[in-house]
Amino acid sequence: MTSRRQFIKLSGAAVLVPLINIPVASAAEKVAADNATAVALKYTGDATNATRTDKMGTVAAMQFCNNCHFYTADAAVSGYGACTLFQNALVAELGWCTGWTPPM
């Protein structure tokens, strides 16, 4: 017979099992140019090709994916990082989109 204490311990461990498969690694794919979100946000892998305007106190020339609130650098893929606006797909660190927001 299982004691109440054992049951609670086992239940707590069982709750954590689904979390084991959560990937810690970065997203696998780079954002494609024809991605619907990329088109809607006017994403470009080279910010110098984008028509940028000053935004939230940051001059246009200083706006890149790598200094955006939604960007997380990827140590495994040089020059790219995950972006939450693109479901954590990889974007170029020197890219830009209209969703650019300064880091908090």
KEMARFI-258992 format. One record per residue: y negated, x negated, z negated of N, C-alpha, C in turn. Coordinates in pm, whole numbers, plus 50000, padded with zeros to 5 digits. Layout:
YXZYXZYXZ
...
END
This chain:
501184991650000500005000050000498754991150000
497764995050078496524987550089495534992649985
494954983149912493954987049814492634990349884
491784997149815490475000749869489674988249904
489764977949821489044965449844489524958849973
490844958249995491394952450118490964960550240
490994973750226490584982450336489134979750378
488264978250282486834975750311486674962150379
487384951950332487314938750395487794939150539
488924945750561489464946750697488564954950788
487964965350735487054973650814485824965750858
485304957650766484134949250799484454939250908
485634933450902486054923751004486284930751138
486834942851134487104950251257485814953951330
484764956251256483474959551317482934947751397
483214935551352482684923551418483474919451542
484684924151558485524920051671484864922751806
484254934351832483624936451963482484926751991
481874921051888480764911851908481214898051955
482494895151944483004882051983482804879452131
482884889652214482774887952359481344888152411
480354888952325478974888652371478674874652424
478264873552549478024860152605476804853552543
476984841152505475884833352450475244825352562
475994822752665475504814952778474484822952857
473844816352949472794822553028473354831553137
472464838753201472834847153314473364838453426
474244843953507474924835953608474174835453741
473404845553773472824846353907471304845453906
470794839654013469344839254033468914852554094
467704856554067467184869054121467054867754273
467624877354343467534877454488466184883054532
465694878554645464394883054695464394897954726
465564903454762465634917654796466034926454676
466104920654557466394928054435465304938554416
465704950954387464744961954375463674959154269
464064953554156463094950254052462154939154097
462704929254167461884918154218460844923354316
461254932354402460314938154500459234946154428
459644954454332458684962854259457684954554179
458144943254123457264934754042456644923354123
456874923454254456314913254345456674899154300
457934897354259458414884354214458454874354329
458044862254299458164851154392458614838954313
459454830854375459944818854310458924807654307
457824809354380456754799454383455434806554357
454934805254236453724812454194452504809354279
452484797554342451314794154424451234802954548
452334809754584452334818954698451944833154659
451774835654531451464849154482449964851354473
449574863754493448174867454474448024871454328
447554861954248447434864154103445974866354067
445774873653958444434875653904444464871953755
443304868953700443234865953557443794877853480
444574874853378445264885553305445354881953157
444934891053073445044889652928444484876452877
443364872352932442694860152887443274847352945
444214848353037444814836553099444424836353246
443874825053289443464824053430444694824553518
444534829753638445644831853730446434819053758
445734807953774446394795353808447324790253697
447224795653578448064791153465449214800753436
449424810753521450474820553498451734816753576
452784813553501454084810153559455164816753474
456334818353530457444824153453457694816253324
457584802953330457924794853213456934796253097
455804803053118454904805653005454694820652987
455724828253023455704842853008456504846852885
456104857552824456784862852705458254866152733
458594870452853459934875252885460894864252930
460424851952941461214840852995461884832752884
463134828752909463864819752820464464808852906
464104796452880464604785152959466124784252950
466734779553059468184777953067468504763153076
469134757852973469464743552972470514740053076
471334749853116472414747153211471924746753356
470834753453385470324754053523468884749053524
468694736953567467374730853568466404738553657
465214741253604464174747953681464254763053679
465214768653607465394783153601465594787553458
465374800453434465594806153303465834821053313
466284826953205466574841353202465284849153179
465204860753242464034869553225464524883353187
464014888653078464454901953035464024912953130
462984910753208462574920953305463594922453418
464394912353439465404912453545466804912653485
467004919753375468274920653305468864906753280
468014897553241468394883853207468954875953325
468614879753446468974871653563468044859553564
468434849253635467644836953638466454837853732
465304833453684464094832753766463594818353764
462854814653866462314801053875461254799153768
461284787553701460294785153595458874784753650
458714781153776457384780853838457154793153925
457944803753900457764816353971456724825053902
456594837453951455614846653894455954860853938
455584870753857455664884853896454544892353824
454334904753866453234912553807453494916253662
454724914353615455044917153476454684905753382
454084895153437453744883353354452924887653234
453344882853116452664885652990452634872652910
451504869352849451454856752773452424857152655
452924845552615453854845252501453184850252374
453964856352290453444861952165453434851552058
END
